[in-house]
Amino acid sequence: IADRALPSNDGRGYVLRRVLRRAVRYGRQNLQAPLGFFSKLVPKLVEIMGGHFPEIKEKQDFITEIIRDEEESFSRTLDKGLEKFNEMAKSVGDDKVFPGAEAHFLYTTMGFPIDLTELMAEEKGMTVDKDGFEAKMQEEKELSEKARLAKMAGGSGKDMRMVAEQTAYLVSKGVPATDDSAKYVWDATLDGCAVKALFIGRGETEDGVGFVDSISKESSTVGIILDKTSFYAEAGGQTFDIGTIKSGSATVKIINVQNYGSFVLHVGEVVEGTMAVGDAVSCSVDYDRRRPIASNHTMTHVLNYALRDILYTRPAAEGKPPSLNVDQKGSLVNETKSRFDFTWNAQLTPKELAEVEAMCQERIDNEVPVDSYVAPLDDAKKISSLRSVFGEKY
């Protein structure tokens, strides 16, 4: 923790979470230790080890806070989880194998990592059906993937993903990368686009690759690749644009837009007519839908700034810098909401929430203009108000 590892659901953070939860469970169940016992051991650890590891002495308060927060979070479900485990264990048969489906329930509902369930089962002379657990995890992933694909396929049941086979095919046919610079233009139809490829789904053609020369209503869900587009493909946490693509004889309603390598795939359904490779078409984005998406995206950045200012910059200016900074870890932006994921080691207080909200509302009330321009990365890094995000190249 002193090296900035924080409990999370992946990577080293998940290793830390598993270790912490095993310790908390053991203390509560086997030692009958009171709630919150684990974080209270930090001062004794610092007393014993601080001479050899001065960083734990310097960051004692931070370490204590992180452990206490994780301990409190797990304790909300720990007792119920232990009760559920004991109840499940009583119904285990003579083979002494704890069912994988039950282990999966403890993992998804009670926050019990699989190795913790295995340890508890071992204490009762049982083993866990690990294969059954993994199968249940895989089933969950597949259900999630199926739901995503169904949404993209518009209910047709087709697989509209373009993987290496499809992108390699496009490259071999000399299809150029899609120029999507017009996605930053507003309230304008983009004319003079050329259809470069038409896709009806993986496995939907004799060769299995999925590309055809023309599409019509009978094609069901289709994908269109153009030389240029004004549609925004799903990226950076922001959802895709919808709208229409029209040729002289056909109209295609676009319901999803995705990036595959350097190609933008417009997924939709033919409303009327027939469209063929080589046709000249126009792109019409639903800008009324995009407006709240753009506003929510802008406010994601404002929220990021407000959180950093309230939680870190102001306390630091008062000589009380927190041990942890606010860093964005993800976001989801669509026409109805904005979700912002960030690092922090505690729930925000009502006062902090009110101050963050007030700062965001102030920017809205002042109608602060939003401008953009493209600059070389090295030049952009010299702008004092901009931050480069770890892992990003722009």
C-alpha positions as a Python dict, from the first residue, in 0.01 Angstrom:
ca = {
    (1, 'I'): (0, 0, 0),
    (2, 'A'): (290, 233, 74),
    (3, 'D'): (400, 171, -285),
    (4, 'R'): (59, 294, -405),
    (5, 'A'): (-105, -45, -459),
    (6, 'L'): (-476, -7, -381),
    (7, 'P'): (-746, -274, -343),
    (8, 'S'): (-930, -319, -672),
    (9, 'N'): (-1080, -587, -898),
    (10, 'D'): (-783, -648, -1125),
    (11, 'G'): (-405, -678, -1134),
    (12, 'R'): (-201, -623, -821),
    (13, 'G'): (-495, -441, -666),
    (14, 'Y'): (-697, -763, -673),
    (15, 'V'): (-412, -959, -513),
    (16, 'L'): (-410, -701, -234),
    (17, 'R'): (-789, -719, -197),
    (18, 'R'): (-779, -1099, -171),
    (19, 'V'): (-506, -1092, 95),
    (20, 'L'): (-690, -827, 298),
    (21, 'R'): (-1023, -1010, 281),
    (22, 'R'): (-869, -1342, 381),
    (23, 'A'): (-714, -1174, 685),
    (24, 'V'): (-1036, -996, 784),
    (25, 'R'): (-1241, -1314, 746),
    (26, 'Y'): (-993, -1518, 954),
    (27, 'G'): (-984, -1259, 1231),
    (28, 'R'): (-1361, -1218, 1247),
    (29, 'Q'): (-1453, -1586, 1220),
    (30, 'N'): (-1165, -1771, 1387),
    (31, 'L'): (-1034, -1517, 1637),
    (32, 'Q'): (-1371, -1348, 1710),
    (33, 'A'): (-1196, -1015, 1658),
    (34, 'P'): (-1419, -705, 1670),
    (35, 'L'): (-1519, -514, 1358),
    (36, 'G'): (-1236, -285, 1246),
    (37, 'F'): (-963, -484, 1419),
    (38, 'F'): (-734, -515, 1118),
    (39, 'S'): (-660, -147, 1054),
    (40, 'K'): (-581, -109, 1426),
    (41, 'L'): (-281, -340, 1380),
    (42, 'V'): (-100, -85, 1160),
    (43, 'P'): (57, 117, 1447),
    (44, 'K'): (209, -201, 1594),
    (45, 'L'): (342, -302, 1250),
    (46, 'V'): (498, 43, 1207),
    (47, 'E'): (652, 20, 1555),
    (48, 'I'): (812, -316, 1468),
    (49, 'M'): (904, -265, 1103),
    (50, 'G'): (924, 114, 1061),
    (51, 'G'): (1299, 123, 1119),
    (52, 'H'): (1361, -105, 822),
    (53, 'F'): (1082, 35, 605),
    (54, 'P'): (1063, 411, 672),
    (55, 'E'): (797, 453, 400),
    (56, 'I'): (535, 276, 614),
    (57, 'K'): (607, 520, 895),
    (58, 'E'): (573, 817, 660),
    (59, 'K'): (246, 684, 516),
    (60, 'Q'): (100, 528, 832),
    (61, 'D'): (-222, 732, 820),
    (62, 'F'): (-274, 659, 451),
    (63, 'I'): (-217, 284, 498),
    (64, 'T'): (-453, 276, 794),
    (65, 'E'): (-720, 459, 599),
    (66, 'I'): (-697, 226, 297),
    (67, 'I'): (-715, -88, 514),
    (68, 'R'): (-1001, 53, 721),
    (69, 'D'): (-1204, 141, 412),
    (70, 'E'): (-1153, -205, 257),
    (71, 'E'): (-1229, -372, 590),
    (72, 'E'): (-1551, -173, 630),
    (73, 'S'): (-1653, -244, 270),
    (74, 'F'): (-1606, -620, 310),
    (75, 'S'): (-1763, -626, 655),
    (76, 'R'): (-2096, -514, 508),
    (77, 'T'): (-2137, -856, 346),
    (78, 'L'): (-1894, -1070, 549),
    (79, 'D'): (-2127, -1189, 823),
    (80, 'K'): (-2409, -1265, 578),
    (81, 'G'): (-2160, -1438, 350),
    (82, 'L'): (-2025, -1656, 633),
    (83, 'E'): (-2380, -1745, 730),
    (84, 'K'): (-2460, -1833, 367),
    (85, 'F'): (-2142, -2039, 331),
    (86, 'N'): (-2218, -2242, 645),
    (87, 'E'): (-2571, -2299, 522),
    (88, 'M'): (-2442, -2417, 182),
    (89, 'A'): (-2172, -2632, 343),
    (90, 'K'): (-2434, -2828, 540),
    (91, 'S'): (-2594, -2946, 216),
    (92, 'V'): (-2266, -3075, 65),
    (93, 'G'): (-2281, -3448, -4),
    (94, 'D'): (-2050, -3732, 91),
    (95, 'D'): (-1806, -3636, -183),
    (96, 'K'): (-1719, -3327, 25),
    (97, 'V'): (-1715, -3104, -286),
    (98, 'F'): (-1851, -2752, -242),
    (99, 'P'): (-2050, -2666, -562),
    (100, 'G'): (-1892, -2425, -812),
    (101, 'A'): (-2225, -2248, -862),
    (102, 'E'): (-2243, -2172, -488),
    (103, 'A'): (-1882, -2044, -491),
    (104, 'H'): (-1979, -1821, -783),
    (105, 'F'): (-2272, -1681, -582),
    (106, 'L'): (-2041, -1600, -290),
    (107, 'Y'): (-1801, -1429, -533),
    (108, 'T'): (-2057, -1217, -720),
    (109, 'T'): (-2296, -1138, -436),
    (110, 'M'): (-2087, -1145, -118),
    (111, 'G'): (-1748, -1038, -252),
    (112, 'F'): (-1573, -1363, -152),
    (113, 'P'): (-1272, -1428, -382),
    (114, 'I'): (-1259, -1793, -492),
    (115, 'D'): (-938, -1862, -297),
    (116, 'L'): (-1113, -1743, 21),
    (117, 'T'): (-1400, -1986, -39),
    (118, 'E'): (-1143, -2262, -104),
    (119, 'L'): (-970, -2183, 225),
    (120, 'M'): (-1298, -2190, 418),
    (121, 'A'): (-1397, -2517, 250),
    (122, 'E'): (-1058, -2668, 338),
    (123, 'E'): (-1114, -2578, 704),
    (124, 'K'): (-1427, -2793, 688),
    (125, 'G'): (-1254, -3083, 514),
    (126, 'M'): (-1403, -2997, 172),
    (127, 'T'): (-1278, -2898, -172),
    (128, 'V'): (-1438, -2653, -414),
    (129, 'D'): (-1555, -2750, -762),
    (130, 'K'): (-1318, -2504, -931),
    (131, 'D'): (-1413, -2621, -1281),
    (132, 'G'): (-1780, -2554, -1202),
    (133, 'F'): (-1687, -2207, -1072),
    (134, 'E'): (-1486, -2125, -1387),
    (135, 'A'): (-1769, -2256, -1606),
    (136, 'K'): (-2013, -2026, -1429),
    (137, 'M'): (-1776, -1730, -1474),
    (138, 'Q'): (-1743, -1812, -1844),
    (139, 'E'): (-2120, -1843, -1878),
    (140, 'E'): (-2159, -1497, -1727),
    (141, 'K'): (-1902, -1351, -1970),
    (142, 'E'): (-2075, -1515, -2265),
    (143, 'L'): (-2416, -1383, -2159),
    (144, 'S'): (-2271, -1034, -2134),
    (145, 'E'): (-2104, -1068, -2475),
    (146, 'K'): (-2425, -1206, -2631),
    (147, 'A'): (-2622, -909, -2497),
    (148, 'R'): (-2366, -669, -2644),
    (149, 'L'): (-2369, -848, -2981),
    (150, 'A'): (-2751, -863, -2986),
    (151, 'K'): (-2764, -487, -2933),
    (152, 'M'): (-2516, -434, -3214),
    (153, 'A'): (-2693, -678, -3450),
    (154, 'G'): (-3028, -504, -3406),
    (155, 'G'): (-3198, -827, -3306),
    (156, 'S'): (-3100, -1013, -3626),
    (157, 'G'): (-2883, -1264, -3441),
    (158, 'K'): (-2587, -1193, -3670),
    (159, 'D'): (-2228, -1155, -3555),
    (160, 'M'): (-2145, -804, -3676),
    (161, 'R'): (-1796, -788, -3524),
    (162, 'M'): (-1502, -735, -3756),
    (163, 'V'): (-1199, -925, -3629),
    (164, 'A'): (-854, -979, -3783),
    (165, 'E'): (-998, -1185, -4072),
    (166, 'Q'): (-1226, -900, -4181),
    (167, 'T'): (-974, -616, -4142),
    (168, 'A'): (-708, -822, -4327),
    (169, 'Y'): (-956, -876, -4610),
    (170, 'L'): (-1019, -501, -4637),
    (171, 'V'): (-648, -425, -4643),
    (172, 'S'): (-591, -692, -4911),
    (173, 'K'): (-861, -529, -5127),
    (174, 'G'): (-694, -188, -5095),
    (175, 'V'): (-976, -32, -4890),
    (176, 'P'): (-837, 293, -4741),
    (177, 'A'): (-861, 389, -4374),
    (178, 'T'): (-1179, 580, -4294),
    (179, 'D'): (-1132, 956, -4264),
    (180, 'D'): (-1350, 1048, -3964),
    (181, 'S'): (-1230, 1407, -3916),
    (182, 'A'): (-1582, 1532, -4001),
    (183, 'K'): (-1714, 1383, -3675),
    (184, 'Y'): (-1618, 1715, -3513),
    (185, 'V'): (-1846, 1909, -3750),
    (186, 'W'): (-2197, 1991, -3630),
    (187, 'D'): (-2537, 2025, -3799),
    (188, 'A'): (-2420, 1943, -4149),
    (189, 'T'): (-2480, 1660, -4393),
    (190, 'L'): (-2155, 1514, -4524),
    (191, 'D'): (-2192, 1466, -4899),
    (192, 'G'): (-1961, 1300, -5148),
    (193, 'C'): (-1880, 990, -4941),
    (194, 'A'): (-1801, 665, -5127),
    (195, 'V'): (-1907, 313, -5022),
    (196, 'K'): (-1585, 111, -4999),
    (197, 'A'): (-1717, -216, -4850),
    (198, 'L'): (-2045, -376, -4742),
    (199, 'F'): (-2059, -629, -4456),
    (200, 'I'): (-2348, -861, -4369),
    (201, 'G'): (-2190, -1045, -4076),
    (202, 'R'): (-1930, -1310, -3999),
    (203, 'G'): (-2027, -1648, -4143),
    (204, 'E'): (-2304, -1498, -4357),
    (205, 'T'): (-2130, -1550, -4693),
    (206, 'E'): (-1990, -1861, -4861),
    (207, 'D'): (-1631, -1772, -4768),
    (208, 'G'): (-1737, -1687, -4411),
    (209, 'V'): (-1573, -1344, -4419),
    (210, 'G'): (-1903, -1161, -4467),
    (211, 'F'): (-1849, -900, -4742),
    (212, 'V'): (-2088, -852, -5037),
    (213, 'D'): (-2120, -626, -5340),
    (214, 'S'): (-2466, -488, -5258),
    (215, 'I'): (-2728, -474, -4982),
    (216, 'S'): (-3107, -441, -4966),
    (217, 'K'): (-3393, -486, -4717),
    (218, 'E'): (-3349, -863, -4744),
    (219, 'S'): (-2992, -827, -4608),
    (220, 'S'): (-3129, -761, -4256),
    (221, 'T'): (-2858, -599, -4038),
    (222, 'V'): (-2571, -462, -4249),
    (223, 'G'): (-2240, -282, -4206),
    (224, 'I'): (-2111, -4, -4428),
    (225, 'I'): (-1752, 117, -4462),
    (226, 'L'): (-1700, 455, -4629),
    (227, 'D'): (-1396, 653, -4737),
    (228, 'K'): (-1502, 931, -4499),
    (229, 'T'): (-1771, 981, -4234),
    (230, 'S'): (-1922, 1235, -3997),
    (231, 'F'): (-2040, 964, -3754),
    (232, 'Y'): (-1870, 932, -3416),
    (233, 'A'): (-1772, 569, -3347),
    (234, 'E'): (-1793, 448, -2987),
    (235, 'A'): (-1464, 544, -2820),
    (236, 'G'): (-1316, 705, -2511),
    (237, 'G'): (-1620, 623, -2300),
    (238, 'Q'): (-1856, 807, -2538),
    (239, 'T'): (-2137, 619, -2711),
    (240, 'F'): (-2179, 607, -3089),
    (241, 'D'): (-2381, 836, -3317),
    (242, 'I'): (-2696, 723, -3497),
    (243, 'G'): (-2856, 863, -3813),
    (244, 'T'): (-2889, 773, -4183),
    (245, 'I'): (-2670, 704, -4484),
    (246, 'K'): (-2835, 774, -4820),
    (247, 'S'): (-2747, 708, -5182),
    (248, 'G'): (-2947, 808, -5487),
    (249, 'S'): (-3164, 498, -5454),
    (250, 'A'): (-3124, 369, -5096),
    (251, 'T'): (-3159, 474, -4734),
    (252, 'V'): (-2988, 291, -4445),
    (253, 'K'): (-3084, 364, -4084),
    (254, 'I'): (-2764, 359, -3875),
    (255, 'I'): (-2805, 217, -3522),
    (256, 'N'): (-2445, 157, -3415),
    (257, 'V'): (-2096, 276, -3517),
    (258, 'Q'): (-1774, 95, -3419),
    (259, 'N'): (-1401, 132, -3486),
    (260, 'Y'): (-1212, -175, -3611),
    (261, 'G'): (-848, -91, -3667),
    (262, 'S'): (-846, 203, -3907),
    (263, 'F'): (-1197, 130, -4038),
    (264, 'V'): (-1526, 276, -3916),
    (265, 'L'): (-1816, 29, -3944),
    (266, 'H'): (-2166, 181, -3967),
    (267, 'V'): (-2416, -85, -3857),
    (268, 'G'): (-2781, -51, -3955),
    (269, 'E'): (-3077, -169, -4161),
    (270, 'V'): (-3177, -87, -4518),
    (271, 'V'): (-3501, 111, -4510),
    (272, 'E'): (-3545, 127, -4886),
    (273, 'G'): (-3363, 58, -5211),
    (274, 'T'): (-3037, -115, -5292),
    (275, 'M'): (-2687, 13, -5207),
    (276, 'A'): (-2371, -112, -5379),
    (277, 'V'): (-1996, -82, -5337),
    (278, 'G'): (-1881, 231, -5519),
    (279, 'D'): (-2205, 424, -5465),
    (280, 'A'): (-2184, 792, -5371),
    (281, 'V'): (-2366, 853, -5040),
    (282, 'S'): (-2429, 1123, -4780),
    (283, 'C'): (-2405, 1093, -4401),
    (284, 'S'): (-2673, 1251, -4180),
    (285, 'V'): (-2604, 1231, -3807),
    (286, 'D'): (-2883, 1270, -3549),
    (287, 'Y'): (-2735, 1584, -3393),
    (288, 'D'): (-3031, 1632, -3157),
    (289, 'R'): (-2932, 1304, -2992),
    (290, 'R'): (-2562, 1394, -2998),
    (291, 'R'): (-2612, 1728, -2818),
    (292, 'P'): (-2676, 1586, -2468),
    (293, 'I'): (-2399, 1329, -2528),
    (294, 'A'): (-2153, 1611, -2601),
    (295, 'S'): (-2274, 1806, -2297),
    (296, 'N'): (-2231, 1502, -2074),
    (297, 'H'): (-1883, 1441, -2215),
    (298, 'T'): (-1781, 1801, -2150),
    (299, 'M'): (-1915, 1777, -1796),
    (300, 'T'): (-1713, 1459, -1739),
    (301, 'H'): (-1401, 1674, -1775),
    (302, 'V'): (-1549, 1950, -1558),
    (303, 'L'): (-1636, 1690, -1291),
    (304, 'N'): (-1282, 1554, -1307),
    (305, 'Y'): (-1145, 1906, -1248),
    (306, 'A'): (-1392, 1976, -966),
    (307, 'L'): (-1313, 1651, -786),
    (308, 'R'): (-938, 1718, -804),
    (309, 'D'): (-985, 2075, -686),
    (310, 'I'): (-1212, 1994, -390),
    (311, 'L'): (-1046, 1671, -276),
    (312, 'Y'): (-679, 1741, -347),
    (313, 'T'): (-576, 2089, -466),
    (314, 'R'): (-749, 2289, -191),
    (315, 'P'): (-636, 2069, 102),
    (316, 'A'): (-281, 2072, -44),
    (317, 'A'): (-287, 2453, -59),
    (318, 'E'): (-382, 2453, 310),
    (319, 'G'): (-79, 2237, 392),
    (320, 'K'): (-279, 1914, 426),
    (321, 'P'): (-215, 1727, 100),
    (322, 'P'): (-401, 1393, 87),
    (323, 'S'): (-189, 1082, 32),
    (324, 'L'): (-394, 990, -274),
    (325, 'N'): (-468, 1202, -580),
    (326, 'V'): (-783, 1193, -791),
    (327, 'D'): (-723, 1009, -1118),
    (328, 'Q'): (-979, 914, -1380),
    (329, 'K'): (-1013, 538, -1424),
    (330, 'G'): (-1293, 526, -1679),
    (331, 'S'): (-1618, 684, -1791),
    (332, 'L'): (-1941, 617, -1977),
    (333, 'V'): (-2111, 897, -2167),
    (334, 'N'): (-2442, 868, -2353),
    (335, 'E'): (-2751, 1082, -2417),
    (336, 'T'): (-2907, 1012, -2074),
    (337, 'K'): (-2617, 1005, -1830),
    (338, 'S'): (-2248, 1037, -1756),
    (339, 'R'): (-2068, 792, -1528),
    (340, 'F'): (-1724, 885, -1396),
    (341, 'D'): (-1486, 633, -1232),
    (342, 'F'): (-1199, 772, -1027),
    (343, 'T'): (-949, 678, -758),
    (344, 'W'): (-1024, 787, -405),
    (345, 'N'): (-1002, 603, -76),
    (346, 'A'): (-1332, 700, 82),
    (347, 'Q'): (-1690, 793, 16),
    (348, 'L'): (-1730, 1167, -42),
    (349, 'T'): (-1889, 1355, 245),
    (350, 'P'): (-2213, 1550, 187),
    (351, 'K'): (-2009, 1872, 213),
    (352, 'E'): (-1759, 1755, -51),
    (353, 'L'): (-2039, 1643, -282),
    (354, 'A'): (-2214, 1979, -246),
    (355, 'E'): (-1892, 2169, -325),
    (356, 'V'): (-1820, 1954, -633),
    (357, 'E'): (-2177, 1999, -755),
    (358, 'A'): (-2163, 2375, -699),
    (359, 'M'): (-1842, 2405, -900),
    (360, 'C'): (-1991, 2206, -1190),
    (361, 'Q'): (-2314, 2408, -1177),
    (362, 'E'): (-2117, 2731, -1184),
    (363, 'R'): (-1951, 2630, -1513),
    (364, 'I'): (-2293, 2550, -1660),
    (365, 'D'): (-2452, 2875, -1537),
    (366, 'N'): (-2162, 3080, -1675),
    (367, 'E'): (-2201, 2913, -2015),
    (368, 'V'): (-1826, 2873, -2044),
    (369, 'P'): (-1746, 2827, -2416),
    (370, 'V'): (-1588, 2504, -2535),
    (371, 'D'): (-1321, 2528, -2804),
    (372, 'S'): (-1090, 2271, -2956),
    (373, 'Y'): (-792, 2252, -3187),
    (374, 'V'): (-532, 1993, -3283),
    (375, 'A'): (-177, 2052, -3161),
    (376, 'P'): (144, 1844, -3156),
    (377, 'L'): (163, 1638, -2836),
    (378, 'D'): (485, 1806, -2717),
    (379, 'D'): (323, 2150, -2756),
    (380, 'A'): (9, 2037, -2576),
    (381, 'K'): (216, 1915, -2281),
    (382, 'K'): (341, 2272, -2232),
    (383, 'I'): (-12, 2404, -2169),
    (384, 'S'): (-26, 2436, -1791),
    (385, 'S'): (-398, 2364, -1753),
    (386, 'L'): (-385, 2034, -1944),
    (387, 'R'): (-307, 1697, -1789),
    (388, 'S'): (-165, 1395, -1967),
    (389, 'V'): (-338, 1081, -1843),
    (390, 'F'): (-116, 783, -1761),
    (391, 'G'): (-133, 522, -2037),
    (392, 'E'): (-281, 759, -2296),
    (393, 'K'): (-94, 883, -2603),
    (394, 'Y'): (-304, 1194, -2670),
}
